[in-house]
Amino acid sequence: MKFDTNKEKGNSGLGMAIAYFTTKGKEYKTVVNTNVDYIFILDVEQKMYLIPKKDIVNKSTINLGKRTEKYRVDI
């Protein structure tokens, strides 16, 4: 997928997150103004991650690599 704006990227990521949680029969909340236990990430290669918030130590970025591979999820 090619996105022209960050809003399009965000909307696509939100859609993928909703699809993931729906197929798993789980409830979900949007991240905006909520207290969350997990962060859902959709990367540029369409890989999805569900990372516990407590395992994220960075303040402004999340680096994906070997350490986060265990958090990969599929629909």
C-alpha positions in Angstrom: 0.0 0.0 0.0 1.1 3.5 -0.7 -0.1 6.3 1.5 0.2 10.0 0.8 -0.4 11.3 4.3 0.2 10.3 7.9 -3.6 10.3 8.4 -4.0 7.7 5.7 -1.2 5.6 7.4 -2.9 6.0 10.7 -6.4 5.1 9.4 -5.0 1.9 7.7 -3.2 0.9 10.9 -6.3 1.4 13.0 -8.3 -0.7 10.5 -5.7 -3.5 10.7 -5.8 -3.3 14.5 -9.6 -3.6 14.5 -9.4 -6.5 12.1 -6.9 -8.3 14.3 -8.8 -7.9 17.5 -12.1 -8.8 15.9 -10.8 -12.0 14.4 -9.5 -13.0 17.9 -12.8 -12.2 19.6 -11.2 -9.6 21.8 -12.4 -6.2 22.9 -10.3 -3.2 21.9 -10.0 0.5 22.6 -8.5 3.2 20.4 -5.2 4.6 21.8 -6.2 8.2 21.8 -6.8 9.4 25.4 -7.0 5.9 26.9 -5.0 3.9 29.2 -3.8 0.8 27.3 -2.0 -2.4 28.2 -0.8 -3.1 24.7 0.4 -1.1 21.7 -0.6 -2.4 18.3 1.9 -1.7 15.5 1.5 -2.2 11.7 4.9 -1.7 10.0 5.7 -0.7 6.4 5.9 -4.4 5.4 2.4 -5.0 6.8 3.8 -7.0 9.8 1.7 -6.6 12.9 2.9 -6.5 16.5 1.1 -6.4 19.8 3.6 -5.2 22.4 2.8 -4.9 26.1 3.1 -1.3 27.1 5.2 -2.2 30.2 7.9 -3.6 27.8 8.3 -0.3 25.9 11.0 1.9 27.4 11.4 4.5 24.7 9.5 7.7 25.0 9.1 8.7 21.3 10.0 5.8 19.1 9.6 2.0 19.1 12.4 0.1 17.3 11.3 -3.2 15.8 13.9 -6.0 15.5 14.9 -9.3 17.1 13.7 -8.1 20.5 10.2 -7.4 19.3 9.8 -10.4 17.0 8.2 -12.4 19.8 5.3 -9.9 19.7 4.4 -10.5 16.1 0.8 -11.4 15.5 -1.2 -12.5 12.4 -4.9 -12.3 11.5 
